[in-house]
Amino acid sequence: MVLQSANVVPRGANLALPSSKVILQSNKVVALSSNVAGADDKAGLLSSKVVLQSNQAALLSNKVTLQSDKVVRLSSKVILQSAGTVSGVSSVTRWSVATGAARRPVVGASAINRVKNYRSQGGGGCANNGDSSSGGVVRVGGRRKRKPKQRRHEMAEYDTPGLTYDSGVAYADPVAPQLENTKMAKIKLGLARMTPDEILSLTNQIITAMTGNANFTTPSPSLASVTTALTAATAKVAAQKAAQQAAKQATDDRDAAIATLVTLVTSLGDYVASASGGNKVKIESAGMRVKASAAPIGALPQVQNLSITAGDAEGRLDLQWDPVRGTKNYQVQMSTDPNVPANWKLVESCSGSKLSLTGLPSGTKLWFRVKARAPKAVNDGAWSDPSTKIVP
């Protein structure tokens, strides 16, 4: 009985060995599955790296596109400044480097459109959910990751077909032919404003230019007749200049002779005046005229517009009045009371229509009047209206 139980134990041990083998195989399966998981993680990291590299490539292409747009703007400015306004384009036109056409800006984003095209063709190894301009979700290595939002540009592609700035005229379109100016030119001679010498010079120039000119084979009048008239006119102008010079000389000679004669006749008149003793009959007998006697003027008028102003110094007054025709002599009277005739006193007699009085008592109110004097007292003018002033 003992031997049989011993035999039983080894059989049980043999049963334990297969179960340990199963455990080892299970561990190997776990290790393999962990290796597979690690491989998946590595694949996820590689795909995320590819996605990052794709994003970096998109950003670089975006920068290149923006730089290209700046170059296009600079090129358009240079073209516009050098070539001027293109016929048919009424406003500033932007030029496309790729197509050579005039385009206008529209709403959109050049760089983003290129990234969308790249991703739609399978570039970058990632899915694109939704519009590229809004935030989307991508799966990287089994994990969900939200993409950053991309801002839309306000400038469109310059190469967008069918879009122009103001009109349908493009840079590469054929230019309409310019019509030539068919307005007929008019001849400008201006002979009426020329001197005789200028007319002769112009005529000589015309004859020289038209002689043998294939454009004018049968001039009318003929050049021969014009040349004959030019020769005659040249001779007459020369004769007139000579006569003008001779006339000037003759005029100078005449003036000199007249001056000599005037001197002699004046001396002879002085002799007759002295020898005749002022006798009118004797003067007239010498063939000379006698001056008429001055007609009597008669009574002189009253002096008008007497004015008095304070002088520059203390006790000085300046008087002025209108001059009277026929005399240069005046009398000036002064009074402290114009209503009392006896108070009028003679101040000054003068030979002009102005008078300055000095040494007058300061602060005193004085009246003045003036009259014109004639050769005879009976013809003196009346006294002027009195004028008053306080002495400074």
Stockholm file with secondary structure:
# STOCKHOLM 1.0

chainA/1-392         MVLQSANVVPRGANLALPSSKVILQSNKVVALSSNVAGADDKAGLLSSKVVLQSNQAALLSNKVTLQSDKVVRLSSKVILQSAGTVSGVSSVTRWSVATGAARRPVVGASAINRVKNYRSQGGGGCANNGDSSSGGVVRVGGRRKRKPKQRRHEMAEYDTPGLTYDSGVAYADPVAPQLENTKMAKIKLGLARMTPDEILSLTNQIITAMTGNANFTTPSPSLASVTTALTAATAKVAAQKAAQQAAKQATDDRDAAIATLVTLVTSLGDYVASASGGNKVKIESAGMRVKASAAPIGALPQVQNLSITAGDAEGRLDLQWDPVRGTKNYQVQMSTDPNVPANWKLVESCSGSKLSLTGLPSGTKLWFRVKARAPKAVNDGAWSDPSTKIVP
#=GR chainA/1-392 SS CHHHHHHHHHHHHHHHHHHHHHHHHHHHHHHHHHHHHHHHHHHHHHHHHHHHHHHHHHHHHHHHHHHHHHHHHHHHHHHHHHHCSCTTCCSCCEECTTTCCEECCCSSCHHHHHHHHHHHTTGGGCCCCSCTTSCCEEEETTEEEECCCCCCCSSCCTTCTTCCSSSSCCTTSCCCCCCCCCCCCCCCCCGGGSCHHHHHHHHHHHHHHHTTCTTCSSCSSCHHHHHHHHHHHHHHHHHHHHHHHHHHHHHHHHHHHHHHHHHHHHHHHHHHHHHHTTCHHHHHHTTCCCCCCCCCCCSCCCCCCCEEEECSSTTCEEEECCCCTTCCEEEEEEESCTTCGGGCEEEEEESSSEEEECSCCTTCEEEEEEEEECSSGGGCCCCCCCEEEECC
#=GC SS_cons         CHHHHHHHHHHHHHHHHHHHHHHHHHHHHHHHHHHHHHHHHHHHHHHHHHHHHHHHHHHHHHHHHHHHHHHHHHHHHHHHHHHCSCTTCCSCCEECTTTCCEECCCSSCHHHHHHHHHHHTTGGGCCCCSCTTSCCEEEETTEEEECCCCCCCSSCCTTCTTCCSSSSCCTTSCCCCCCCCCCCCCCCCCGGGSCHHHHHHHHHHHHHHHTTCTTCSSCSSCHHHHHHHHHHHHHHHHHHHHHHHHHHHHHHHHHHHHHHHHHHHHHHHHHHHHHHTTCHHHHHHTTCCCCCCCCCCCSCCCCCCCEEEECSSTTCEEEECCCCTTCCEEEEEEESCTTCGGGCEEEEEESSSEEEECSCCTTCEEEEEEEEECSSGGGCCCCCCCEEEECC
//
